[in-house]
C-alpha cells in the first residue's frame, strides 16, 4: 500500500462521525487482539514441540527483562 493510499484512508477516517470512528477503533482492536492470540498460540505450540513449558518460557522472559 502506498503512502498516498494510507494518507487517503487516514483522511477518510478523520471525516467519520465520532460513533463510526469509535466502532472502527473497536473493530481494529478486536482484529489486533485476535492476531496476537493466534501468534501467541503458534509460539506456544512451537515451544511445546521442542519441549519447553510455560514455566521455562516465563523464566526466560524474566531473565531478559531483569538480567542478573
PDB file of N, CA, C and O in Angstrom, chain B, residues numbered from 101:
ATOM      1  N   UNK B 101       0.862  -1.173   0.000  1.00  0.00           N
ATOM      2  CA  UNK B 101       0.000   0.000   0.000  1.00  0.00           C
ATOM      3  C   UNK B 101       0.901   1.227   0.000  1.00  0.00           C
ATOM      4  O   UNK B 101       1.879   1.299   0.745  1.00  0.00           O
ATOM      5  N   UNK B 102       0.565   2.159  -0.824  1.00  0.00           N
ATOM      6  CA  UNK B 102       1.393   3.356  -0.950  1.00  0.00           C
ATOM      7  C   UNK B 102       1.100   4.356   0.164  1.00  0.00           C
ATOM      8  O   UNK B 102       0.072   4.294   0.837  1.00  0.00           O
ATOM      9  N   UNK B 103       2.037   5.272   0.329  1.00  0.00           N
ATOM     10  CA  UNK B 103       1.872   6.343   1.319  1.00  0.00           C
ATOM     11  C   UNK B 103       0.639   7.170   1.006  1.00  0.00           C
ATOM     12  O   UNK B 103      -0.073   7.601   1.912  1.00  0.00           O
ATOM     13  N   UNK B 104       0.391   7.389  -0.264  1.00  0.00           N
ATOM     14  CA  UNK B 104      -0.777   8.160  -0.683  1.00  0.00           C
ATOM     15  C   UNK B 104      -2.062   7.456  -0.274  1.00  0.00           C
ATOM     16  O   UNK B 104      -2.993   8.094   0.217  1.00  0.00           O
ATOM     17  N   UNK B 105      -2.117   6.142  -0.475  1.00  0.00           N
ATOM     18  CA  UNK B 105      -3.315   5.382  -0.099  1.00  0.00           C
ATOM     19  C   UNK B 105      -3.534   5.433   1.404  1.00  0.00           C
ATOM     20  O   UNK B 105      -4.662   5.593   1.869  1.00  0.00           O
ATOM     21  N   UNK B 106      -2.461   5.298   2.157  1.00  0.00           N
ATOM     22  CA  UNK B 106      -2.576   5.354   3.614  1.00  0.00           C
ATOM     23  C   UNK B 106      -3.064   6.732   4.049  1.00  0.00           C
ATOM     24  O   UNK B 106      -3.945   6.844   4.901  1.00  0.00           O
ATOM     25  N   UNK B 107      -2.495   7.766   3.469  1.00  0.00           N
ATOM     26  CA  UNK B 107      -2.921   9.126   3.810  1.00  0.00           C
ATOM     27  C   UNK B 107      -4.396   9.326   3.489  1.00  0.00           C
ATOM     28  O   UNK B 107      -5.118   9.953   4.263  1.00  0.00           O
ATOM     29  N   UNK B 108      -4.851   8.797   2.350  1.00  0.00           N
ATOM     30  CA  UNK B 108      -6.257   8.895   1.959  1.00  0.00           C
ATOM     31  C   UNK B 108      -7.147   8.206   2.983  1.00  0.00           C
ATOM     32  O   UNK B 108      -8.185   8.742   3.373  1.00  0.00           O
ATOM     33  N   UNK B 109      -6.744   7.030   3.413  1.00  0.00           N
ATOM     34  CA  UNK B 109      -7.529   6.289   4.419  1.00  0.00           C
ATOM     35  C   UNK B 109      -7.599   7.078   5.717  1.00  0.00           C
ATOM     36  O   UNK B 109      -8.666   7.192   6.322  1.00  0.00           O
ATOM     37  N   UNK B 110      -6.462   7.626   6.149  1.00  0.00           N
ATOM     38  CA  UNK B 110      -6.452   8.400   7.396  1.00  0.00           C
ATOM     39  C   UNK B 110      -7.362   9.624   7.306  1.00  0.00           C
ATOM     40  O   UNK B 110      -8.064   9.952   8.262  1.00  0.00           O
ATOM     41  N   UNK B 111      -7.350  10.287   6.170  1.00  0.00           N
ATOM     42  CA  UNK B 111      -8.213  11.456   5.998  1.00  0.00           C
ATOM     43  C   UNK B 111      -9.689  11.046   6.026  1.00  0.00           C
ATOM     44  O   UNK B 111     -10.522  11.743   6.605  1.00  0.00           O
ATOM     45  N   UNK B 112     -10.000   9.919   5.402  1.00  0.00           N
ATOM     46  CA  UNK B 112     -11.388   9.439   5.411  1.00  0.00           C
ATOM     47  C   UNK B 112     -11.820   9.070   6.833  1.00  0.00           C
ATOM     48  O   UNK B 112     -12.962   9.315   7.221  1.00  0.00           O
ATOM     49  N   UNK B 113     -10.910   8.484   7.604  1.00  0.00           N
ATOM     50  CA  UNK B 113     -11.230   8.133   8.992  1.00  0.00           C
ATOM     51  C   UNK B 113     -11.527   9.396   9.786  1.00  0.00           C
ATOM     52  O   UNK B 113     -12.470   9.424  10.576  1.00  0.00           O
ATOM     53  N   UNK B 114     -10.733  10.439   9.584  1.00  0.00           N
ATOM     54  CA  UNK B 114     -10.935  11.692  10.310  1.00  0.00           C
ATOM     55  C   UNK B 114     -12.288  12.318   9.993  1.00  0.00           C
ATOM     56  O   UNK B 114     -12.834  13.066  10.805  1.00  0.00           O
ATOM     57  N   UNK B 115     -12.826  12.016   8.821  1.00  0.00           N
ATOM     58  CA  UNK B 115     -14.119  12.585   8.423  1.00  0.00           C
ATOM     59  C   UNK B 115     -15.301  11.791   8.963  1.00  0.00           C
ATOM     60  O   UNK B 115     -16.443  12.242   8.872  1.00  0.00           O
ATOM     61  N   UNK B 116     -15.041  10.625   9.518  1.00  0.00           N
ATOM     62  CA  UNK B 116     -16.142   9.806  10.043  1.00  0.00           C
ATOM     63  C   UNK B 116     -16.789  10.477  11.247  1.00  0.00           C
ATOM     64  O   UNK B 116     -16.122  11.174  12.012  1.00  0.00           O
ATOM     65  N   UNK B 117     -18.078  10.267  11.409  1.00  0.00           N
ATOM     66  CA  UNK B 117     -18.725  10.718  12.652  1.00  0.00           C
ATOM     67  C   UNK B 117     -18.092   9.983  13.828  1.00  0.00           C
ATOM     68  O   UNK B 117     -17.580   8.875  13.669  1.00  0.00           O
ATOM     69  N   UNK B 118     -18.128  10.586  14.983  1.00  0.00           N
ATOM     70  CA  UNK B 118     -17.494  10.019  16.175  1.00  0.00           C
ATOM     71  C   UNK B 118     -17.926   8.587  16.432  1.00  0.00           C
ATOM     72  O   UNK B 118     -17.085   7.736  16.723  1.00  0.00           O
ATOM     73  N   UNK B 119     -19.207   8.302  16.331  1.00  0.00           N
ATOM     74  CA  UNK B 119     -19.705   6.951  16.598  1.00  0.00           C
ATOM     75  C   UNK B 119     -19.080   5.934  15.647  1.00  0.00           C
ATOM     76  O   UNK B 119     -18.686   4.847  16.069  1.00  0.00           O
ATOM     77  N   UNK B 120     -18.989   6.282  14.372  1.00  0.00           N
ATOM     78  CA  UNK B 120     -18.387   5.380  13.391  1.00  0.00           C
ATOM     79  C   UNK B 120     -16.893   5.199  13.642  1.00  0.00           C
ATOM     80  O   UNK B 120     -16.364   4.095  13.508  1.00  0.00           O
ATOM     81  N   UNK B 121     -16.221   6.282  14.006  1.00  0.00           N
ATOM     82  CA  UNK B 121     -14.793   6.202  14.285  1.00  0.00           C
ATOM     83  C   UNK B 121     -14.536   5.309  15.501  1.00  0.00           C
ATOM     84  O   UNK B 121     -13.588   4.524  15.507  1.00  0.00           O
ATOM     85  N   UNK B 122     -15.374   5.426  16.519  1.00  0.00           N
ATOM     86  CA  UNK B 122     -15.228   4.572  17.698  1.00  0.00           C
ATOM     87  C   UNK B 122     -15.471   3.103  17.351  1.00  0.00           C
ATOM     88  O   UNK B 122     -14.779   2.216  17.851  1.00  0.00           O
ATOM     89  N   UNK B 123     -16.447   2.860  16.500  1.00  0.00           N
ATOM     90  CA  UNK B 123     -16.708   1.488  16.050  1.00  0.00           C
ATOM     91  C   UNK B 123     -15.501   0.948  15.282  1.00  0.00           C
ATOM     92  O   UNK B 123     -15.098  -0.198  15.484  1.00  0.00           O
ATOM     93  N   UNK B 124     -14.929   1.763  14.409  1.00  0.00           N
ATOM     94  CA  UNK B 124     -13.743   1.359  13.663  1.00  0.00           C
ATOM     95  C   UNK B 124     -12.591   1.030  14.623  1.00  0.00           C
ATOM     96  O   UNK B 124     -11.930   0.003  14.473  1.00  0.00           O
ATOM     97  N   UNK B 125     -12.358   1.897  15.598  1.00  0.00           N
ATOM     98  CA  UNK B 125     -11.289   1.665  16.572  1.00  0.00           C
ATOM     99  C   UNK B 125     -11.514   0.364  17.334  1.00  0.00           C
ATOM    100  O   UNK B 125     -10.569  -0.385  17.583  1.00  0.00           O
ATOM    101  N   UNK B 126     -12.747   0.098  17.701  1.00  0.00           N
ATOM    102  CA  UNK B 126     -13.085  -1.128  18.430  1.00  0.00           C
ATOM    103  C   UNK B 126     -12.815  -2.360  17.566  1.00  0.00           C
ATOM    104  O   UNK B 126     -12.250  -3.348  18.036  1.00  0.00           O
ATOM    105  N   UNK B 127     -13.226  -2.289  16.300  1.00  0.00           N
ATOM    106  CA  UNK B 127     -13.011  -3.422  15.385  1.00  0.00           C
ATOM    107  C   UNK B 127     -11.523  -3.649  15.131  1.00  0.00           C
ATOM    108  O   UNK B 127     -11.073  -4.794  15.087  1.00  0.00           O
ATOM    109  N   UNK B 128     -10.757  -2.575  14.964  1.00  0.00           N
ATOM    110  CA  UNK B 128      -9.316  -2.715  14.766  1.00  0.00           C
ATOM    111  C   UNK B 128      -8.654  -3.330  16.000  1.00  0.00           C
ATOM    112  O   UNK B 128      -7.749  -4.155  15.877  1.00  0.00           O
ATOM    113  N   UNK B 129      -9.108  -2.926  17.185  1.00  0.00           N
ATOM    114  CA  UNK B 129      -8.566  -3.502  18.421  1.00  0.00           C
ATOM    115  C   UNK B 129      -8.906  -4.989  18.505  1.00  0.00           C
ATOM    116  O   UNK B 129      -8.075  -5.795  18.923  1.00  0.00           O
ATOM    117  N   UNK B 130     -10.128  -5.351  18.110  1.00  0.00           N
ATOM    118  CA  UNK B 130     -10.520  -6.768  18.111  1.00  0.00           C
ATOM    119  C   UNK B 130      -9.659  -7.570  17.142  1.00  0.00           C
ATOM    120  O   UNK B 130      -9.236  -8.682  17.456  1.00  0.00           O
ATOM    121  N   UNK B 131      -9.401  -7.008  15.971  1.00  0.00           N
ATOM    122  CA  UNK B 131      -8.565  -7.697  14.986  1.00  0.00           C
ATOM    123  C   UNK B 131      -7.139  -7.877  15.506  1.00  0.00           C
ATOM    124  O   UNK B 131      -6.541  -8.940  15.340  1.00  0.00           O
ATOM    125  N   UNK B 132      -6.604  -6.839  16.129  1.00  0.00           N
ATOM    126  CA  UNK B 132      -5.245  -6.923  16.679  1.00  0.00           C
ATOM    127  C   UNK B 132      -5.178  -7.963  17.785  1.00  0.00           C
ATOM    128  O   UNK B 132      -4.219  -8.730  17.862  1.00  0.00           O
ATOM    129  N   UNK B 133      -6.190  -7.992  18.638  1.00  0.00           N
ATOM    130  CA  UNK B 133      -6.240  -8.973  19.727  1.00  0.00           C
ATOM    131  C   UNK B 133      -6.308 -10.391  19.167  1.00  0.00           C
ATOM    132  O   UNK B 133      -5.613 -11.283  19.654  1.00  0.00           O
ATOM    133  N   UNK B 134      -7.137 -10.604  18.151  1.00  0.00           N
ATOM    134  CA  UNK B 134      -7.260 -11.937  17.549  1.00  0.00           C
ATOM    135  C   UNK B 134      -5.927 -12.362  16.923  1.00  0.00           C
ATOM    136  O   UNK B 134      -5.525 -13.520  17.040  1.00  0.00           O
ATOM    137  N   UNK B 135      -5.252 -11.433  16.265  1.00  0.00           N
ATOM    138  CA  UNK B 135      -3.962 -11.753  15.659  1.00  0.00           C
ATOM    139  C   UNK B 135      -2.939 -12.093  16.746  1.00  0.00           C
ATOM    140  O   UNK B 135      -2.183 -13.054  16.608  1.00  0.00           O
ATOM    141  N   UNK B 136      -2.916 -11.304  17.827  1.00  0.00           N
ATOM    142  CA  UNK B 136      -1.989 -11.572  18.927  1.00  0.00           C
ATOM    143  C   UNK B 136      -2.245 -12.950  19.516  1.00  0.00           C
ATOM    144  O   UNK B 136      -1.302 -13.696  19.782  1.00  0.00           O
ATOM    145  N   UNK B 137      -3.515 -13.297  19.723  1.00  0.00           N
ATOM    146  CA  UNK B 137      -3.851 -14.613  20.275  1.00  0.00           C
ATOM    147  C   UNK B 137      -3.396 -15.744  19.354  1.00  0.00           C
ATOM    148  O   UNK B 137      -2.865 -16.749  19.826  1.00  0.00           O
ATOM    149  N   UNK B 138      -3.599 -15.588  18.045  1.00  0.00           N
ATOM    150  CA  UNK B 138      -3.141 -16.607  17.082  1.00  0.00           C
ATOM    151  C   UNK B 138      -1.630 -16.774  17.145  1.00  0.00           C
ATOM    152  O   UNK B 138      -1.120 -17.894  17.193  1.00  0.00           O
ATOM    153  N   UNK B 139      -0.919 -15.651  17.144  1.00  0.00           N
ATOM    154  CA  UNK B 139       0.537 -15.707  17.176  1.00  0.00           C
ATOM    155  C   UNK B 139       1.042 -16.295  18.485  1.00  0.00           C
ATOM    156  O   UNK B 139       1.999 -17.069  18.489  1.00  0.00           O
ATOM    157  N   UNK B 140       0.408 -15.935  19.596  1.00  0.00           N
ATOM    158  CA  UNK B 140       0.806 -16.485  20.893  1.00  0.00           C
ATOM    159  C   UNK B 140       0.565 -17.990  20.928  1.00  0.00           C
ATOM    160  O   UNK B 140       1.392 -18.742  21.443  1.00  0.00           O
ATOM    161  N   UNK B 141      -0.557 -18.426  20.387  1.00  0.00           N
ATOM    162  CA  UNK B 141      -0.857 -19.850  20.349  1.00  0.00           C
ATOM    163  C   UNK B 141       0.161 -20.598  19.496  1.00  0.00           C
ATOM    164  O   UNK B 141       0.622 -21.671  19.882  1.00  0.00           O
ATOM    165  N   UNK B 142       0.512 -20.041  18.344  1.00  0.00           N
ATOM    166  CA  UNK B 142       1.517 -20.662  17.482  1.00  0.00           C
ATOM    167  C   UNK B 142       2.861 -20.751  18.197  1.00  0.00           C
ATOM    168  O   UNK B 142       3.550 -21.767  18.106  1.00  0.00           O
ATOM    169  N   UNK B 143       3.231 -19.691  18.903  1.00  0.00           N
ATOM    170  CA  UNK B 143       4.502 -19.691  19.635  1.00  0.00           C
ATOM    171  C   UNK B 143       4.487 -20.754  20.736  1.00  0.00           C
ATOM    172  O   UNK B 143       5.481 -21.450  20.939  1.00  0.00           O
ATOM    173  N   UNK B 144       3.374 -20.879  21.438  1.00  0.00           N
ATOM    174  CA  UNK B 144       3.270 -21.908  22.476  1.00  0.00           C
ATOM    175  C   UNK B 144       3.387 -23.307  21.880  1.00  0.00           C
ATOM    176  O   UNK B 144       4.040 -24.184  22.446  1.00  0.00           O
ATOM    177  N   UNK B 145       2.748 -23.502  20.731  1.00  0.00           N
ATOM    178  CA  UNK B 145       2.825 -24.812  20.077  1.00  0.00           C
ATOM    179  C   UNK B 145       4.249 -25.120  19.631  1.00  0.00           C
ATOM    180  O   UNK B 145       4.708 -26.253  19.780  1.00  0.00           O
ATOM    181  N   UNK B 146       4.958 -24.124  19.083  1.00  0.00           N
ATOM    182  CA  UNK B 146       6.356 -24.337  18.677  1.00  0.00           C
ATOM    183  C   UNK B 146       7.211 -24.652  19.900  1.00  0.00           C
ATOM    184  O   UNK B 146       8.051 -25.551  19.860  1.00  0.00           O
ATOM    185  N   UNK B 147       6.999 -23.917  20.976  1.00  0.00           N
ATOM    186  CA  UNK B 147       7.769 -24.152  22.198  1.00  0.00           C
ATOM    187  C   UNK B 147       7.496 -25.548  22.738  1.00  0.00           C
ATOM    188  O   UNK B 147       8.416 -26.262  23.137  1.00  0.00           O
ATOM    189  N   UNK B 148       6.251 -25.922  22.749  1.00  0.00           N
ATOM    190  CA  UNK B 148       5.877 -27.247  23.237  1.00  0.00           C
ATOM    191  C   UNK B 148       6.498 -28.340  22.379  1.00  0.00           C
ATOM    192  O   UNK B 148       6.903 -29.381  22.897  1.00  0.00           O
ATOM    193  N   UNK B 149       6.575 -28.115  21.081  1.00  0.00           N
ATOM    194  CA  UNK B 149       7.125 -29.136  20.176  1.00  0.00           C
ATOM    195  C   UNK B 149       8.612 -29.373  20.412  1.00  0.00           C
ATOM    196  O   UNK B 149       9.136 -30.421  20.034  1.00  0.00           O
ATOM    197  N   UNK B 150       9.303 -28.410  21.036  1.00  0.00           N
ATOM    198  CA  UNK B 150      10.716 -28.609  21.349  1.00  0.00           C
ATOM    199  C   UNK B 150      10.933 -28.839  22.842  1.00  0.00           C
ATOM    200  O   UNK B 150      12.062 -28.798  23.331  1.00  0.00           O
ATOM    201  N   UNK B 151       9.839 -29.080  23.553  1.00  0.00           N
ATOM    202  CA  UNK B 151       9.941 -29.480  24.949  1.00  0.00           C
ATOM    203  C   UNK B 151       9.964 -28.372  25.972  1.00  0.00           C
ATOM    204  O   UNK B 151      10.315 -28.606  27.128  1.00  0.00           O
ATOM    205  N   UNK B 152       9.595 -27.164  25.570  1.00  0.00           N
ATOM    206  CA  UNK B 152       9.543 -26.060  26.534  1.00  0.00           C
ATOM    207  C   UNK B 152       8.144 -25.954  27.118  1.00  0.00           C
ATOM    208  O   UNK B 152       7.150 -26.103  26.408  1.00  0.00           O
ATOM    209  N   UNK B 153       8.076 -25.695  28.419  1.00  0.00           N
ATOM    210  CA  UNK B 153       6.769 -25.466  29.031  1.00  0.00           C
ATOM    211  C   UNK B 153       6.647 -23.986  29.411  1.00  0.00           C
ATOM    212  O   UNK B 153       7.608 -23.226  29.299  1.00  0.00           O
ATOM    213  N   UNK B 154       5.471 -23.597  29.853  1.00  0.00           N
ATOM    214  CA  UNK B 154       5.210 -22.186  30.140  1.00  0.00           C
ATOM    215  C   UNK B 154       6.130 -21.657  31.228  1.00  0.00           C
ATOM    216  O   UNK B 154       6.567 -20.509  31.154  1.00  0.00           O
ATOM    217  N   UNK B 155       6.431 -22.460  32.226  1.00  0.00           N
ATOM    218  CA  UNK B 155       7.318 -22.007  33.310  1.00  0.00           C
ATOM    219  C   UNK B 155       8.708 -21.677  32.771  1.00  0.00           C
ATOM    220  O   UNK B 155       9.306 -20.683  33.183  1.00  0.00           O
ATOM    221  N   UNK B 156       9.225 -22.483  31.867  1.00  0.00           N
ATOM    222  CA  UNK B 156      10.538 -22.219  31.275  1.00  0.00           C
ATOM    223  C   UNK B 156      10.507 -20.947  30.440  1.00  0.00           C
ATOM    224  O   UNK B 156      11.444 -20.150  30.473  1.00  0.00           O
ATOM    225  N   UNK B 157       9.439 -20.764  29.700  1.00  0.00           N
ATOM    226  CA  UNK B 157       9.291 -19.552  28.892  1.00  0.00           C
ATOM    227  C   UNK B 157       9.235 -18.325  29.798  1.00  0.00           C
ATOM    228  O   UNK B 157       9.887 -17.317  29.527  1.00  0.00           O
ATOM    229  N   UNK B 158       8.455 -18.416  30.873  1.00  0.00           N
ATOM    230  CA  UNK B 158       8.337 -17.297  31.812  1.00  0.00           C
ATOM    231  C   UNK B 158       9.694 -16.951  32.419  1.00  0.00           C
ATOM    232  O   UNK B 158      10.030 -15.774  32.550  1.00  0.00           O
ATOM    233  N   UNK B 159      10.482 -17.971  32.792  1.00  0.00           N
ATOM    234  CA  UNK B 159      11.809 -17.724  33.375  1.00  0.00           C
ATOM    235  C   UNK B 159      12.735 -17.063  32.346  1.00  0.00           C
ATOM    236  O   UNK B 159      13.503 -16.163  32.685  1.00  0.00           O
ATOM    237  N   UNK B 160      12.658 -17.510  31.099  1.00  0.00           N
ATOM    238  CA  UNK B 160      13.497 -16.917  30.053  1.00  0.00           C
ATOM    239  C   UNK B 160      13.147 -15.449  29.839  1.00  0.00           C
ATOM    240  O   UNK B 160      14.031 -14.603  29.709  1.00  0.00           O
ATOM    241  N   UNK B 161      11.855 -15.159  29.804  1.00  0.00           N
ATOM    242  CA  UNK B 161      11.418 -13.773  29.628  1.00  0.00           C
ATOM    243  C   UNK B 161      11.862 -12.915  30.801  1.00  0.00           C
ATOM    244  O   UNK B 161      12.344 -11.797  30.617  1.00  0.00           O
ATOM    245  N   UNK B 162      11.696 -13.442  32.003  1.00  0.00           N
ATOM    246  CA  UNK B 162      12.114 -12.710  33.200  1.00  0.00           C
ATOM    247  C   UNK B 162      13.610 -12.448  33.157  1.00  0.00           C
ATOM    248  O   UNK B 162      14.067 -11.368  33.535  1.00  0.00           O
ATOM    249  N   UNK B 163      14.373 -13.432  32.699  1.00  0.00           N
ATOM    250  CA  UNK B 163      15.808 -13.251  32.578  1.00  0.00           C
ATOM    251  C   UNK B 163      16.196 -12.164  31.581  1.00  0.00           C
ATOM    252  O   UNK B 163      17.176 -11.446  31.780  1.00  0.00           O
ATOM    253  N   UNK B 164      15.420 -12.052  30.514  1.00  0.00           N
ATOM    254  CA  UNK B 164      15.682 -10.990  29.538  1.00  0.00           C
ATOM    255  C   UNK B 164      15.296  -9.615  30.072  1.00  0.00           C
ATOM    256  O   UNK B 164      15.967  -8.618  29.805  1.00  0.00           O
ATOM    257  N   UNK B 165      14.209  -9.579  30.828  1.00  0.00           N
ATOM    258  CA  UNK B 165      13.751  -8.292  31.376  1.00  0.00           C
ATOM    259  C   UNK B 165      14.632  -7.803  32.500  1.00  0.00           C
ATOM    260  O   UNK B 165      14.884  -6.606  32.634  1.00  0.00           O
ATOM    261  N   UNK B 166      15.107  -8.755  33.321  1.00  0.00           N
ATOM    262  CA  UNK B 166      15.889  -8.405  34.507  1.00  0.00           C
ATOM    263  C   UNK B 166      17.136  -9.287  34.589  1.00  0.00           C
ATOM    264  O   UNK B 166      17.205 -10.190  35.423  1.00  0.00           O
ATOM    265  N   UNK B 167      18.113  -9.026  33.729  1.00  0.00           N
ATOM    266  CA  UNK B 167      19.314  -9.856  33.749  1.00  0.00           C
ATOM    267  C   UNK B 167      20.071  -9.690  35.080  1.00  0.00           C
ATOM    268  O   UNK B 167      20.097  -8.617  35.684  1.00  0.00           O
ATOM    269  N   UNK B 168      20.666 -10.776  35.491  1.00  0.00           N
ATOM    270  CA  UNK B 168      21.419 -10.713  36.767  1.00  0.00           C
ATOM    271  C   UNK B 168      22.903 -10.613  36.524  1.00  0.00           C
ATOM    272  O   UNK B 168      23.682 -10.551  37.475  1.00  0.00           O
TER     273      UNK B 168
END
